[in-house]
Amino acid sequence: RQAISRREVREFLDTLDPASVGGPMQESLARAFRSLWQPRTQPVPEPPAAVRDAIVDQFHLLYYHVSRRTWKDTFYRGTRAYKCPTDMWVYQELIDDLKPGLVIETGTFRGGSALFIADRLQLAGRGQVVTIDVDVQPNRPQHPRLTYLTGSSVDPAILAQVRERIDPALPVLVILDSDHSAGHVAAELEAYAPLVTEGSYLIVEDTNVNGHPAAPEH
């Protein structure tokens, strides 16, 4: 019954040797998590903060590190989309609510998320998405509301092309998902935050790296 902290739970789980976690240990851990929080009534109460945070941390670690079965195995209309599906659901809610004139995405890769955004804009009845990457991938999807730009997202020439697409009367939504190094993200924030209209959003992806809780070496 002694209170435990999120750090203590994480340290215990992180120091487990995977090779030693056989069937009995797995079942023991499963029982422990079930005993921490197993609601039986509706509405479901919130679990204690340390329990909730431990469960969230373990979801992040599983989702991030089992990538071939999770975020590297997610497709939208046949195109890879390196996104968590719950994030994409939030995007469609934001687009439906804001009906932006422009969605700016940094980090294109295969173009699956850009196509998803373009389709949502089509349903909303207005708007364009411009997506930026330093590399050009083959067979990226095409859409009348989708524009690809090649170059660094913080290159002044790229930023000038982005600004040309802004309708000052319509909302601007920004999604940052390119190079996740601290310096580059800071430069993107400085460059793109002024473009976000009042009441809209700037979304920074993959903030779970650098030990929050995934990929502590990042």
C-alpha positions in Angstrom: 0.0 0.0 0.0 3.0 2.3 0.1 2.8 5.1 -2.4 5.2 4.7 -5.4 6.4 7.3 -7.8 6.4 7.2 -11.6 10.2 7.2 -11.5 10.4 4.1 -9.3 7.9 2.2 -11.4 9.8 3.1 -14.6 13.2 2.2 -13.0 11.9 -1.2 -12.0 10.5 -2.0 -15.4 13.6 -0.6 -17.2 16.0 -2.8 -15.2 14.2 -6.0 -16.0 16.3 -8.4 -18.1 14.1 -9.3 -21.1 15.7 -12.7 -21.3 14.6 -13.5 -17.7 11.0 -12.5 -18.3 9.5 -15.9 -18.9 5.9 -17.0 -18.7 5.6 -16.9 -14.9 7.2 -13.4 -14.7 5.0 -12.1 -17.6 1.9 -13.3 -15.8 3.1 -11.9 -12.5 3.7 -8.5 -14.2 0.3 -8.7 -15.9 -1.4 -9.4 -12.5 0.5 -6.5 -10.9 -0.7 -4.0 -13.5 -4.3 -5.4 -13.3 -4.2 -5.0 -9.5 -2.9 -1.4 -9.9 -6.0 -0.3 -11.8 -8.8 -2.6 -12.9 -12.0 -0.5 -12.9 -15.2 -2.5 -12.6 -17.8 0.3 -12.6 -19.0 3.1 -14.9 -18.0 5.9 -15.1 -14.4 4.7 -14.7 -12.4 6.5 -12.1 -9.0 7.9 -12.8 -6.2 5.6 -11.5 -3.6 7.1 -9.2 -1.2 9.4 -11.0 1.8 7.1 -10.7 -0.2 4.1 -12.1 -1.6 6.1 -15.0 1.8 7.5 -15.9 3.4 4.0 -15.7 0.8 2.6 -18.1 1.3 5.6 -20.4 5.0 5.2 -20.4 4.8 1.5 -21.2 2.5 2.2 -24.1 5.0 4.7 -25.5 7.9 2.3 -25.1 6.0 -0.6 -26.7 4.7 1.6 -29.6 8.0 3.2 -30.3 10.3 0.2 -30.0 8.1 -2.4 -31.8 8.1 -0.1 -34.8 7.8 -2.8 -37.5 4.4 -3.7 -36.0 3.3 -0.2 -35.1 4.3 3.2 -36.7 6.3 1.6 -39.5 3.4 -0.6 -40.4 0.7 2.1 -40.7 -0.8 2.9 -44.1 -3.3 5.4 -45.4 -4.9 4.5 -48.7 -1.9 2.3 -49.5 0.8 4.8 -48.6 3.0 4.6 -45.5 2.1 7.1 -42.9 4.6 7.3 -40.1 2.0 8.5 -37.6 0.1 7.1 -34.6 -3.5 6.6 -35.8 -4.8 8.4 -32.7 -2.8 11.5 -33.7 -4.3 11.4 -37.2 -7.7 11.2 -35.6 -6.9 14.4 -33.7 -5.8 16.0 -36.9 -9.1 15.4 -38.6 -10.9 16.9 -35.6 -8.7 20.0 -35.8 -9.3 20.4 -39.5 -13.0 19.9 -39.1 -13.1 22.5 -36.4 -10.7 25.1 -37.9 -11.3 24.6 -41.6 -7.8 26.0 -42.3 -6.8 27.7 -45.4 -3.3 26.1 -45.2 -1.8 23.2 -43.3 2.0 23.2 -43.2 3.7 19.9 -42.6 7.5 19.6 -42.2 8.7 16.0 -42.8 7.0 14.3 -45.7 8.7 10.9 -46.2 6.3 8.8 -48.2 3.5 11.3 -48.1 0.8 9.2 -46.3 0.0 11.8 -43.7 0.0 14.6 -46.2 -2.5 12.7 -48.3 -4.7 12.1 -45.2 -4.7 15.8 -44.5 -5.5 16.7 -48.1 -8.5 14.3 -48.0 -9.7 15.8 -44.8 -9.4 19.3 -46.3 -11.4 18.1 -49.3 -14.2 17.0 -46.9 -14.0 20.3 -45.1 -14.5 22.1 -48.4 -11.4 24.3 -48.4 -7.7 24.5 -47.8 -4.4 23.3 -49.0 -1.5 21.3 -47.4 2.1 22.0 -48.2 4.6 19.4 -47.0 8.3 19.9 -46.9 11.2 17.4 -46.9 14.9 17.4 -47.8 14.5 14.1 -49.7 12.2 13.1 -52.6 10.7 9.7 -52.2 9.4 7.7 -55.2 5.7 7.4 -56.1 4.4 9.9 -53.6 0.6 10.3 -53.8 -0.9 13.2 -55.7 -3.9 15.3 -54.7 -5.2 18.6 -56.0 -4.9 20.1 -52.5 -1.4 18.8 -51.9 1.9 20.5 -52.7 5.4 19.0 -52.1 8.4 21.3 -51.5 12.0 20.0 -51.4 14.5 21.5 -49.1 15.1 22.3 -45.5 12.0 23.5 -43.6 14.0 26.4 -42.2 15.6 27.5 -45.6 14.5 31.1 -46.2 13.6 30.2 -49.8 11.3 27.4 -48.6 9.7 29.7 -46.0 9.1 32.3 -48.7 7.2 29.7 -50.8 5.2 28.7 -47.8 4.2 32.3 -47.0 3.0 32.8 -50.6 0.4 30.2 -50.0 -1.1 31.8 -46.9 -4.5 33.4 -47.2 -4.5 36.0 -44.4 -8.2 35.6 -44.0 -8.0 31.9 -43.2 -6.5 29.8 -40.4 -3.0 28.3 -40.6 -2.2 25.0 -38.9 1.4 23.8 -38.5 2.7 20.3 -37.9 6.5 19.9 -37.2 7.7 16.3 -37.9 11.1 16.6 -39.6 14.6 16.5 -38.0 13.9 16.1 -34.2 17.3 17.4 -33.0 16.9 20.2 -30.5 18.5 22.8 -32.6 16.4 22.1 -35.7 13.2 22.0 -33.7 14.0 25.3 -32.1 14.7 26.8 -35.5 11.4 25.5 -36.8 9.5 26.9 -33.9 11.1 30.3 -34.4 10.3 30.2 -38.2 6.7 28.8 -38.1 5.2 30.0 -34.8 4.6 33.5 -36.3 2.6 31.9 -39.2 0.1 30.2 -36.9 -3.1 32.2 -36.7 -4.9 33.1 -33.5 -7.0 30.2 -32.3 -5.1 27.6 -34.4 -2.2 25.3 -33.4 1.4 24.4 -33.9 2.0 20.7 -33.2 5.4 19.3 -32.4 5.6 15.5 -33.1 7.7 12.8 -31.4 8.2 14.6 -28.1 8.3 11.2 -26.5 12.0 10.8 -27.5 15.0 11.8 -25.5 13.8 9.7 -22.6 10.2 11.0 -22.4 10.1 8.0 -22.1 11.4 6.5 -25.4 14.9 6.7 -27.0 16.9 8.2 -24.1 20.0 8.4 -26.3 18.3 10.7 -28.8 
